[in-house]
Amino acid sequence: MAREFPQNEKDFLHLAGADIPLTLTPFQDMAKASNLSEKEALTLLKNLKEEKVIRRFGATLRHQKAGYGKNAMVAWRPSAEQDTDAIGEILAAYSEISHCYKRKIYDVWPYSIYTMIHGKEEGDCLETVARIQKETGMTDYVILRSIKELKKTSMVYF
């Protein structure tokens, strides 16, 4: 059964799907503009996530605009003895990594961990890869360089 949203919730979700206000109280400001309290707005987001209406709510970083123009997706292949989840936790802790995913492997593509590494200067990504190799012992990887950012949009609900 489809969920019905009152107009003030639609208004809030519309604002939440756009750029978040650069204020000290962005959720309070969006809630007020939608005729909701901040608590009501945050509860709405929490409930929608619990109901699996939305998967996540988070910021989108436009890496190139932020000065991180040297970016690379790195596909990693941990050894059979390594715990993929434990490796993922290590990688996700790197400040240079914005995304860390575990994916199914295939005969033609055996890499199971993907990281998006960001750097400002030529060589930054390679330095991060070298640190990861040293810390984790993983030596089988493929670096896929970003050439151009094609899409960065948020979901629009209302």
C-alpha positions as CSV (number, residue, x, y, z in Angstrom):
1,M,0.0,0.0,0.0
2,A,1.4,3.4,-1.0
3,R,2.2,5.8,1.9
4,E,0.3,9.1,1.9
5,F,2.2,12.2,2.8
6,P,0.7,15.4,4.2
7,Q,1.8,18.6,2.4
8,N,4.2,19.7,5.1
9,E,6.1,16.3,4.9
10,K,6.2,16.6,1.1
11,D,7.5,20.2,1.5
12,F,10.2,19.0,3.9
13,L,11.2,16.0,1.7
14,H,11.5,18.3,-1.3
15,L,13.8,20.6,0.7
16,A,15.8,17.6,2.0
17,G,16.4,16.4,-1.5
18,A,18.0,19.6,-2.6
19,D,21.1,21.4,-1.3
20,I,21.1,21.5,2.5
21,P,21.2,25.1,3.8
22,L,24.6,26.2,4.9
23,T,23.4,27.3,8.4
24,L,24.1,26.2,11.9
25,T,20.6,24.6,12.1
26,P,19.9,23.3,8.6
27,F,17.3,20.7,9.7
28,Q,15.5,23.1,12.0
29,D,15.5,25.7,9.1
30,M,14.1,23.2,6.6
31,A,11.5,21.9,9.1
32,K,10.4,25.5,9.9
33,A,10.0,26.3,6.3
34,S,7.8,23.1,6.0
35,N,5.6,23.9,9.0
36,L,7.2,21.0,11.0
37,S,9.2,20.9,14.2
38,E,12.8,19.8,13.9
39,K,12.0,16.7,15.9
40,E,9.1,15.9,13.5
41,A,11.3,16.3,10.5
42,L,14.1,14.1,11.9
43,T,11.5,11.5,13.0
44,L,10.1,11.5,9.5
45,L,13.5,10.7,8.0
46,K,14.2,8.0,10.6
47,N,10.8,6.4,10.0
48,L,11.2,6.4,6.2
49,K,14.5,4.7,6.5
50,E,13.1,2.1,9.0
51,E,10.2,1.5,6.6
52,K,12.7,1.1,3.7
53,V,11.0,3.9,1.8
54,I,14.4,5.5,1.6
55,R,17.7,3.7,1.8
56,R,19.9,6.5,3.1
57,F,20.1,10.2,3.7
58,G,23.5,11.7,3.2
59,A,25.6,14.4,1.7
60,T,26.9,14.4,-1.9
61,L,30.4,15.7,-2.3
62,R,31.2,17.2,-5.6
63,H,34.9,16.2,-5.6
64,Q,36.1,18.2,-8.5
65,K,34.5,21.4,-7.3
66,A,36.0,20.8,-3.8
67,G,39.5,20.7,-5.3
68,Y,39.9,16.9,-5.4
69,G,40.4,16.5,-9.2
70,K,42.7,13.5,-9.0
71,N,40.3,10.6,-8.2
72,A,40.3,6.9,-8.8
73,M,38.1,3.9,-8.2
74,V,40.3,1.1,-7.0
75,A,39.0,-2.5,-7.3
76,W,40.7,-4.8,-4.7
77,R,41.1,-8.5,-4.5
78,P,41.8,-9.7,-1.0
79,S,43.5,-13.1,-0.6
80,A,41.3,-16.1,0.2
81,E,42.6,-16.0,3.8
82,Q,41.6,-12.3,4.4
83,D,38.3,-11.3,5.9
84,T,36.7,-9.1,3.4
85,D,34.5,-7.3,5.9
86,A,37.5,-6.6,8.2
87,I,39.5,-5.2,5.2
88,G,36.5,-3.1,4.3
89,E,36.4,-1.6,7.8
90,I,40.1,-0.7,7.5
91,L,39.6,0.9,4.1
92,A,36.5,2.9,5.1
93,A,38.5,4.5,7.8
94,Y,40.8,6.3,5.4
95,S,40.0,10.0,5.1
96,E,40.9,9.9,1.4
97,I,38.2,7.3,0.7
98,S,34.6,8.4,0.3
99,H,33.1,5.1,-0.8
100,C,33.9,1.5,0.1
101,Y,31.8,-1.3,-1.3
102,K,31.8,-5.1,-1.2
103,R,30.6,-6.6,-4.5
104,K,30.1,-10.1,-5.9
105,I,33.0,-11.5,-7.8
106,Y,32.9,-13.0,-11.3
107,D,35.3,-15.3,-13.2
108,V,36.2,-12.5,-15.5
109,W,36.4,-9.9,-12.8
110,P,37.6,-11.3,-9.4
111,Y,37.7,-8.0,-7.4
112,S,35.3,-7.8,-4.4
113,I,36.1,-4.5,-2.7
114,Y,35.8,-1.1,-4.4
115,T,37.1,2.1,-3.0
116,M,36.8,5.7,-4.3
117,I,40.0,7.5,-3.5
118,H,40.3,11.2,-3.8
119,G,43.4,13.4,-4.1
120,K,44.3,16.9,-4.9
121,E,47.7,16.4,-6.6
122,E,49.0,13.9,-9.2
123,G,50.2,10.9,-7.2
124,D,48.0,11.3,-4.2
125,C,45.8,8.3,-5.1
126,L,48.9,6.2,-5.7
127,E,50.3,7.2,-2.3
128,T,47.0,6.1,-0.7
129,V,47.1,2.8,-2.6
130,A,50.6,2.2,-1.4
131,R,49.6,2.8,2.3
132,I,46.6,0.5,1.9
133,Q,48.9,-2.2,0.4
134,K,51.3,-1.9,3.3
135,E,48.5,-2.0,5.9
136,T,46.4,-4.8,4.5
137,G,48.9,-6.9,2.4
138,M,46.6,-6.7,-0.6
139,T,48.6,-6.6,-3.8
140,D,46.0,-7.5,-6.4
141,Y,44.1,-4.4,-7.5
142,V,43.1,-2.3,-10.5
143,I,43.1,1.5,-10.6
144,L,40.3,3.0,-12.6
145,R,41.0,6.7,-13.1
146,S,38.2,9.3,-13.1
147,I,38.2,11.2,-16.4
148,K,35.0,13.2,-16.0
149,E,32.3,13.4,-13.4
150,L,29.1,12.7,-15.3
151,K,26.3,12.7,-12.8
152,K,25.8,14.0,-9.2
153,T,22.1,14.4,-8.4
154,S,19.9,13.6,-5.5
155,M,16.6,11.9,-5.5
156,V,13.7,14.2,-6.0
157,Y,10.6,12.9,-4.2
158,F,8.2,15.8,-4.4
